[in-house]
Amino acid sequence: MLVAGTLGFTSGAWAAYPDHAIRLVVGFSAGGTTDVVARILGKEIGDALGQPVVVENRPGAGSNIATEMVSRATPDGYTLYMVAVTSAINQTLYKNLRFDLVKDFAPVSLGVKVPNILVVNPEVPVKTVQELVAYAKANPGKLNFASSGSGTSIHMAGELFKQLAHIDAAHIPYKGSSPAITDLMGGQVQYMFDNMPSAWPQVVAGKLRALAVTTAERSKTAPDLPTMQESGFPSYDVSSWFGIIAPKGTPDDVVNKLNSVIQAAMAKPDVQARLADLGAVPAKTTPAEFGAFIKSEVDTWAKVVKASGATVD
């Protein structure tokens, strides 16, 4: 962590943090789950600290453009990053990253965990996961599945499904969930493992059909929807998560203040209700616990990436 005075501040100066707007960078386009969660947390942080939190969308390269930008930002607490499970996957998926998720960032707090949900275009004649598998096998090479970008949890959830189901389907990456969902509803792609917050409203509206959730337990948002395990894939257990990190060297006082604000926000009934409507579950961690969690996720997804054979140069 940064030693007080390194940036020209005395130890007491950090007590005034923040004294101007904070930038919260998102590696995906507006409208997707990462963006939605960022805007909820950003407003809570801003309200609590008395300064605006400006959400800045920087999509591209599976969120790596934004991640690298934040890794090089001044570690003063005024540039934060809405990190997602995608970044943990990218550590293995991409071969020439110019940042290290574990070494180049200061973990602040895990925010929420979110189940993924398998959805199909309503024109696809299936109502269960097993029917989708049968349909894919009867139409080899004719199905496309969307994702919010190569290497995202949505992508890897689809790759894992292909492996376990032994089906042939082409991966179509998009720059975020929002454009992917748009094409899925339009019929350009046939199915997708999307985060529940961005997909569920379209299911409720009848624009998409939900087949299963990817977590080991059913979602409280959709208690009647079976899990992938209940649908014939006993080893399938995938979830997304979202939290906030800062550039390495961000002062401990700043990190701890942000962590306290986020934890307080996650405990508010109205915030919990808004997150529950999106299918998201609030999470509670210290900065150290979040750092250990990130490292564990990097190690876990490395095994999935290597087994899938997926890679991005």
N, C-alpha and C positions, 0 to 999 in steps of 0.2 A: 504494500500500500504506500501511497505517497506520504513522504515525511512533511509535516507542516512547515511551510515556508518555501518549499520547492518552487511553487508558482508565484512567490512573492507575497504570500499570505502569512499572517501569524496564526497561532493555534486558535485564538479566539475568533478570528474572522469567519471561520466556517459556521459559527453559530448563526450568522445572518443568512446562510444559504436557504433558499435561493433569493437573489435580489433582482432577477430578470427571468424572462421566459426560458423554459426548458424544452429541448427538442427530443421527441420520442420517435425514433426511426423504425419503420416497418419495411421488411424486405419483400412485401407482396403488394399487389394493387388494392385499391380501396374496395370494400365490400366483402372480402374474404374473412375467415375466422380470425386470423392474426390481427387484421385491421380492426375488426369489431371489438375484440378483447382489448386492444391497445387504446381505443377511444373510451371504453368504459373506465379502464385504469387511469388513463391520462386525465380524465375529468376529475376523478377522485383525488389524484395526486395534486393537481392544480388547485382544487378547492381547499385541500388541507394545508398546502404550503403558501397559498396566497399569490401564486404566480401562474400564468397560463402555461399549459403543456401543449405544444404544437405537434400534432402527429404528422410525420413526413413519410410519404410512401416512396420507396426506391426499389421497385421490382426489377428482377432480372437475375439470371444465372442461379436460379433456385434459392434466391435470397443472399447469395454470396457477395454481390455488389454492395449491398447495404451493410452486411456484416463486416466486410473489409474496411469500408468507410468509417464505421464506428470504432473499429479497432485502432484506427490512426487518429481519432479525434482527441482533443485536449481532455485529459482526465480531471475535469473540474466539476462534474456532476450536471453539466448543462447539455450533454449529449448522452442519451440513453438508447438502448436497443431492445425492441420487443422480440426476444429470442423464442424460437419454437423448436420442436423436435427435429424439424428440417435441418437445422444447423448441426445437430448431433450426427445425423445421417451423412451430411455432406463431408464430414471429416474423413470418411472412408471412400465415399462415392467419387469425390473429386480428387485428382492426383496432384494438382499443382496449386493448392490453396496458399495464399500469402498471409494467412492468419491461423492461429490455433485457438479453438474455442475454449480450451481449458487454461492455456497459458497466457493468452492475450486479453483476458477480460476479468473484471471484478464482478462476481455474482452478487445480485442484489436480493431478489426474491422470486420464487416460483409463484405464479399467479393462479392459474387454473389448469385442470386436466379436462380433456374433452374426448369422448368416444368418437371414433369414425363410424360412418353409416354407409352401407352398401345400397345405392340407389340406381334405378334404371329408368330409361325413358319409358313412359306408359305404353308406347307402341310395341315395345319388346314383349312378346307373348309369354311372360313368366311372372309368377307370384311368389316363388320361393328360391332360395339359393340353389337347391338341388335342381330345380327346373332351369335355372340359368346355366348351370353346368351342363345339363343335358342338351340345352339349346346351343351352347357354344360348341359342344362336341359334334352336333349335327350340322353345324355351319362353321367348320374350321377355317380360320383366317379371315372371317367376315365380320367379326366383332372388334370394336375399338373401345378402349377404356380411357377416360380422361383423368388428368391430375392437375394440381396447381403448380406443377413444375417438376422437372427431373430431380429425383432424390428426396422429394418431400415425403412425409409419412403417408400421404395419400397415394403417391406413386408406389412406394414400397409395400403398402398394404395390398395394392393390386398385383404386384409381382409375387408376393407371398401366396396370394389366392391362386394365381396361375400355376405356381409350383405344386401346391397341395391338390388342386383340382385337375391338374394335367390337361389344361385347355390352351388353345392358341388364340391370343387376342393381342392387337397392337396397342402400344402405349402412345397416347397423344398428350404431350405436355402443354400447359398453358401458363401464362404469367399471373397466376392467382386462381382462387376458387371461383370468383365471380364470372370471369369469361368462360371457364370450363363448364360451370352450371348452365350458363346461357346456351352453349352449344349442345349440352346434354338435353336440355329441354327442347331444343330445335331439331334433335335427331341426328346431328352430325357425328355424335358418339353415342354408344349404347348404354354404358354403365360407368359407375365411378364410386370410389371409396372416398367420400368427402367428410370433412369435419361436420359434426351434427349442427353447430350453430348456423352455418351457411346453407346447409341442405334441408334441414327440417322444415323451415317455413314453406319451401316449395312442395314438400310432401303434404303438409297440411292443406295447401292450396290446390292439391290435386295435379300439380304440374310434373311431379316425379313420383315413382313408386318405391317405397322402402322395402328391402328384403331382410336386412339384419344389421345389428350393431356389432362392432369388432371387439368389444371388451368381453372379459370373462363373465361379467354380470350384466343383466339387463339395465337399460337406462331408465331413470325415474321419469324422464321426459316422454319416453315411449315404452311404457311397461309391457305392452302387448307385442312388441317387436322382439323376435328371438335373437339370440346371439349367434355368431358364426359357429361357436362350439356346439350349440343346440342344433345347428343346421348341418351337422355332419363333419365338422372340422375341429376335433377336440384339442388340437394344439394351437389354434388361432386365438391370439390375444394381443391386440394392438390398440394403443391410445395415443392421442396427441397431447401436448402440454405447451404452455406459454408462460413466459416469465420475463423479468427485466434484468439486464446486465449492463455494465458500464465499462468504459475502457480501463485496462489495467493501470493501476496507479491512482484511481479515484480515491480520495481520502476516506478513511474508515468512518469518520463522523458523518460524512455525506451518505455513504452506503447505508449506515445504520439508521439514519433519519428516514431515508427512502423506504427501507425495509419496514420500519415501524408504521409509516403512513399506509403502505400497501396492505400490511396485515390488519390494520384497523379498518381499511376499506373492505377487505374480504369478510370481516365479521359483521358488517352492516346488513340488516335484514333486506333492505331495498336492493342492495347490490347483489346479494345472494339470490333474490327473486329474479332479477334481470338475467343473471347468469343461468339460473335454472331454466328460464324460458328458452335459453339457447342450447340447453343440454350440457352446460359447463359446470364443473364442480370446483369450488374454491379450494385452494391448497395453502398450507401454512408451512413456511420454512424460515430458518435463519439464513443469513448469507452463506455461512459455512456449509449448512445442510444442502442448500441449493447447489453449491459448488460440487459437493460429493455426488449429488444427483446427476448433474450434467456429465461428470466423468463416467458414471455408471451407464448413462444413456449412450454416450459415445462408444463405449465398449460393447454394449448390447447390440446396437444397430450395425456395428462393424461386422458382426457375425451374419446378420441377415443380408447385408449388402454383398458380402463375399459369396454367400450361398446362392444368391440370385444371379451372380455374374454381371450385375449392372455396374457400369462405370461411365464417368464423364471426364474427358481430358481437358 
